[in-house]
Amino acid sequence: MVQPGDVLNITQNKLTVNGVISDIAVITVMPFNRTNWALLSARTGCPANGPVRPVVACPQQQCRFSRCPYQLEKAPAACG
C-alpha cells in the first residue's frame, strides 16, 4: 500500500516505491458515503475504527493490509 510521502519512480518499465521494485494494482472504489463507511468499519476489528485511535495495533488482530492505512505500527508483544 502506498502511503503519503512515499516516492514512486518508473525506470526501464519498472515501478519502485521508496527504492524497492514493486507492483501496483489499481482498484475501483466508491465515492465516500458516511453510512456505508460506518457499516463497513463496524464489521472490522481494526483498532483505529474505535472512539480513540491507538498508537499501535495489536499483533493478534488480523489485518488485510500489509501497511496500515491509518499508519499504526504493529505492537511487538501481545496486547491486553
N, C-alpha and C positions, 0 to 999 in steps of 0.2 A: 504494500500500500504506500502510495506516495503521500508524504506529509508536507505541510507548509515549510518552506525553507530548503527542501531537497533540491539538488541540482541535477537536471536532466540534460544529457548530451546525446546527440546522434552523430556517430562517426562510422564510416565504412559499413553502412546498413546495420549498425548495432546500437542499441539503446543502453546507455549507462545511467544509473541513478546513484549519485554520490560516488562515482568512480567504479561502481560494480555493474558488470553486464547484467541486464535484467530483461524480462519480458514484460509486456504491458497488455492488459485486457481492458477493453472498453465495454462498460456495462450500461444498460439502459436504466435510468432512474425516473421516478415520477416526481412531479412538482411537489413541493412541501405542502402538507396538509396536517394541521395540528392534531386533528382527531385520529388520522391514520398513524401518525408518528407515535401518539400516546398508546394506541393499541399494539403497535409493533414493539415499542420499548417495554411495555408491560409483560410481554412474552419472553423476554430475555433475562438472564441472570446477571447482566452487566452491572457492576457496582456504580458506574457513572450515571446510571439511569435513576438512582435514588435521590432523595431530597438533598443530600450532602455528597459532593463528589470527593472521593478519597484521593490520596496522593499516589497510592499503589493499588494494583488489582491483585486479588487473592489468587495464588497459582493453582489452587484446586478448581477454580471455575474454568469451564471450557469456553474458549472464545474462538470464533471462526476466522478472526483476523490475525495475521502474523505480527502486525504492528497495530497497536491500539489507536482507533480513530480519535479517542479523547486524549491521547498521548500519555496514558498511565503506564507506569513501569510495573512489571510483574514482581511481586514480593519474593525474596529468596527463601523464606520459610513459610510454613503453614499459617493461615490466618485464623482468627477466632471467630 
